[in-house]
Amino acid sequence: MLKVRIGSLSLPNPVMTASGTFGYGKEYEDFVNIHKLGAIVVKGISFDPRPGNPPPRIVETACGMLNAIGLQNVGVERFIEEKLPYLRNMNCRVIVNILGDSVEEYCAITQRLNEEKGIQAIELNISCPNVKKGGVAFGTNSSMAHEVVSQVRKETSLPLIVKLSPNVTDITEMAKAAEDGGADAVSLINTLIGMAIDIHKKKPVLANTIGGLSGPAIKPVALRMVWQVADAVKIPVIGIGGISTWQDAIEFILAGASAIQVGTANFFNPRITDEIIIGIEDYLKKNKYSSVREIIGLAKN
Ligand SMILES: Cc1cc2nc3c(=O)[nH]c(=O)nc-3n(C[C@H](O)[C@H](O)[C@H](O)COP(=O)(O)O)c2cc1C
């Protein structure tokens, strides 16, 4: 009933965890049956380890949060040695989110991941600055987005999901560039750029000044973008942004998402993904659908 397909990737249900909000899976083993999730998208991996930004790097906001973690991560080698064996053992479907500051870095990580078993797909985080192009984010320029996707495409036969940035004028252009470059699916949205100021210190709260806004506050924006992108491309769309109840997940699926990812909600309810899976199944039964696939994009008819 809950099975979905994302290109050649077959998932037992459409509920995944969003990169950076679920660690490398083990962190949540006391709360969630992690092997029952549709998939785990792990924290973004670069080629070399990254220390991230100095603190403070998280602020709570109305119905959400700002983060400026700065893509801190263990790097591809330690991920393979220390994190992947556990996920393989748990029989989880693993999607590795990767990041880079050049096309070459994205390709090098992909080549290294190709050699490993137990990885079901790669998710390209293209919200990162291209150092060789003056720090403009790959995902904010359609030709740069196309370039990085098509180069990574040449490196792997694993399903390739391209994660789009919402910090653009027209996200459908970026989705089409990813599709043309050979993406099997697009996931959206990453965080929206925001900031907060401490009125007593009269300074930005985050050491990095700006950060990414996530959580329920961004849901209507994310839903609108999923709706638009689902019309613009033929490849599957994965909805992300503020999903914190099963009803939110159903909204994204009705808007055209074939699957969804849960991010910030894991922080305030670590059991939320299990609850969303149960809620979707109950909704389908009550409304007499035999498969979740029957309701994908139904709000458009
Ligand atoms: C603390 C934190 C760390 C994140 N790290 C990553 C990351 O490494 N790679 C990535 O593609 N997205 C990252 N994200 C973005 C989320 O995966 C997700 O796209 C975004 O938070 C919107 O979903 P949400 O509102 O459900 O959290 C991060 C988000 C948060 C809050």
The ligand as a Gaussian input file, in Angstrom:
#p B3LYP/6-31G(d) Opt

LIG

0 1
 C       20.568000      21.424000      11.528000
 C       20.319000      21.209000      10.057000
 C       21.329000      20.674000       9.262000
 C       21.105000      20.453000       7.892000
 N       22.109000      19.909000       7.135000
 C       21.874000      19.653000       5.801000
 C       22.880000      19.027000       5.004000
 O       23.962000      18.647000       5.472000
 N       22.604000      18.830000       3.668000
 C       21.402000      19.198000       3.120000
 O       21.188000      18.983000       1.907000
 N       20.431000      19.770000       3.867000
 C       20.640000      20.013000       5.188000
 N       19.647000      20.581000       5.946000
 C       18.350000      20.937000       5.319000
 C       17.283000      19.887000       5.584000
 O       17.657000      18.613000       5.063000
 C       15.913000      20.311000       4.970000
 O       16.044000      20.449000       3.574000
 C       15.411000      21.622000       5.540000
 O       15.696000      21.722000       6.925000
 C       13.907000      21.820000       5.331000
 O       13.160000      20.780000       5.920000
 P       12.511000      20.883000       7.406000
 O       11.760000      22.175000       7.463000
 O       11.652000      19.667000       7.536000
 O       13.651000      20.876000       8.370000
 C       19.846000      20.803000       7.314000
 C       18.839000      21.330000       8.130000
 C       19.051000      21.529000       9.486000
 C       17.932000      22.097000      10.315000

